[in-house]
Amino acid sequence: TLLDALFDVLLEWELHRAGLLLEEGIDELVHMAWYESSVFWTPKSFRRFIKPRLAQLVEKSHASGALFRYVITKDWQPIREDLLELGVDCICGVDPVQDKLDLQEVKSTIGGRVCLMGGINAAVMLTQWSDEQIREAIRNAMRIMSPGSGFILFPVDNVFCELPWEKVQLVIEEYQR
């Protein structure tokens, strides 16, 4: 099909790019999956078009001794078991605010089988919430997500230069506590 042909061209380019990075001895290959969520693809379409090609990238990364981080910040829950089957090492995008994720549910279903990165939100929390709300969100994320499994506290989607530096410092200080 036309989609298969398009995805094959994209995969060829992505494998080449990954190969160049992996030759440099990187520790982790990061795949930006902004358009691979269930916003754009049904789980069935994901499994048909994306998953088999993604498997090649994960395999190439692991064969070179590098971890594979999958950045997806919205509507990834319907494909979470697929990501585990693929051997993704880290899911970056555990966002309790914009993705409305229940951290306890995420922790209980896949915590311990993959590193989870997120727990707090940058765009809303760090621009609109009070300092105490931010502190409480960090404490909540750490209490739920940290015990017994890989967790990286990270403000999803990222810390951008528009964020007030005081809020970034607040996140760092609360994390250190």
Salt bridges, closest charged atoms under 4 A:
ASP4 OD2 - ARG48 NH2 2.61
ASP4 OD1 - ARG53 NH2 3.02
ASP8 OD1 - ARG53 NH2 2.95
GLU14 OE2 - ARG17 NH2 2.64
GLU14 OE2 - HIS31 ND1 3.64
GLU28 OE1 - ARG69 NH2 2.76
GLU36 OE2 - HIS31 NE2 2.82
GLU81 OE2 - ARG113 NH2 3.07
ASP82 OD1 - ARG47 NE 2.90
ASP82 OD1 - LYS51 NZ 2.87
GLU85 OE1 - LYS51 NZ 2.47
ASP89 OD2 - HIS62 NE2 2.56
ASP99 OD1 - LYS74 NZ 3.98
GLU105 OE2 - ARG80 NH1 3.05
ASP131 OD1 - LYS167 NZ 2.58
GLU132 OE1 - ARG135 NH1 3.83
GLU132 OE2 - ARG139 NH2 2.71
GLU136 OE1 - ARG139 NH2 3.18
GLU174 OE1 - ARG135 NE 3.87
GLU174 OE2 - ARG139 NH1 3.35
GLU174 OE1 - ARG177 NH1 2.79
